[in-house]
């Protein structure tokens, strides 16, 4: 992930304690961020989505979220239309260097 994403999510490089990655096998999605919001809304409800910080990786193949409800999201998936989003707990993260 980029340094800007780390700053926005409020996490440090290494083993995070509150980071979930959401991903989809569809790497060519044009608006993954909005679909990520919709997927999060399905799991936690629209009133609670504002408590989550969501960023999309520069290659748009996954998004990362920080939250309090890790047990709710990890190892789950959501289907939006015909797109399936999977959620996994992140064990270790590193900065991407240019």
C-alpha positions in Angstrom: 0.0 0.0 0.0 1.1 3.6 -0.5 2.3 5.8 2.4 -0.8 8.0 1.8 -3.1 5.1 2.4 -1.2 4.2 5.6 -1.6 7.8 6.8 -5.4 7.9 6.0 -6.1 4.6 7.6 -4.0 5.5 10.7 -1.9 2.4 10.6 1.8 1.7 10.8 3.9 -0.7 8.6 4.0 -4.2 10.0 1.3 -6.3 11.7 -1.9 -4.2 12.0 -4.5 -4.8 14.6 -7.6 -3.4 12.9 -7.2 -3.8 9.1 -9.3 -5.9 6.8 -8.7 -6.2 3.1 -11.6 -6.6 0.7 -11.0 -7.9 -2.7 -12.7 -9.2 -5.8 -11.5 -11.5 -8.6 -12.5 -8.7 -11.0 -9.4 -6.6 -11.3 -10.7 -4.3 -14.1 -13.5 -2.7 -12.0 -13.7 1.0 -12.7 -15.4 2.1 -9.5 -14.2 -0.3 -6.9 -14.4 2.3 -4.1 -18.2 2.8 -4.5 -18.7 -0.9 -4.7 -16.6 -1.3 -1.5 -18.9 1.1 0.3 -21.9 -0.8 -0.9 -20.4 -4.1 0.2 -19.6 -2.6 3.6 -23.1 -1.3 3.9 -24.5 -4.7 3.3 -22.5 -6.1 6.2 -22.6 -3.3 8.8 -25.6 -1.2 7.8 -25.7 2.2 6.3 -25.6 4.1 9.6 -22.3 2.3 10.5 -20.4 2.7 7.2 -19.3 6.2 8.3 -17.3 4.6 11.1 -15.0 2.8 8.6 -12.1 4.2 6.7 -11.9 2.8 3.1 -9.1 3.2 0.6 -8.5 1.5 -2.7 -5.1 0.2 -3.7 -3.5 2.0 -6.6 -3.9 -1.1 -8.9 -7.6 -1.2 -8.0 -7.5 -4.9 -7.3 -8.4 -4.5 -3.6 -9.5 -2.1 -0.9 -8.5 -1.8 2.7 -10.7 -0.9 5.7 -10.0 -0.1 9.3 -12.8 -0.8 11.8 -13.8 -2.0 15.2 -15.8 -5.0 14.0 -13.1 -7.3 12.6 -14.9 -10.4 13.7 -18.0 -9.4 11.7 -16.2 -9.0 8.4 -13.3 -11.4 8.3 -13.8 -14.6 6.3 -17.1 -13.2 4.9 -18.2 -12.1 1.4 -20.8 -9.9 -0.1 -22.4 -10.1 -3.6 -23.3 -6.9 -5.4 -25.0 -7.8 -8.6 -22.7 -10.4 -10.1 -19.6 -9.2 -8.3 -18.5 -11.0 -5.2 -16.3 -9.2 -2.6 -14.3 -11.2 -0.1 -13.0 -9.9 3.3 -9.9 -11.1 5.0 -7.9 -10.0 8.0 -4.5 -8.5 7.1 -1.6 -10.1 8.9 1.2 -7.8 7.6 1.4 -4.6 5.5 4.3 -2.8 3.9 4.8 0.5 2.0 5.0 0.3 -1.8 8.2 2.0 -3.0 8.2 3.6 -6.5 
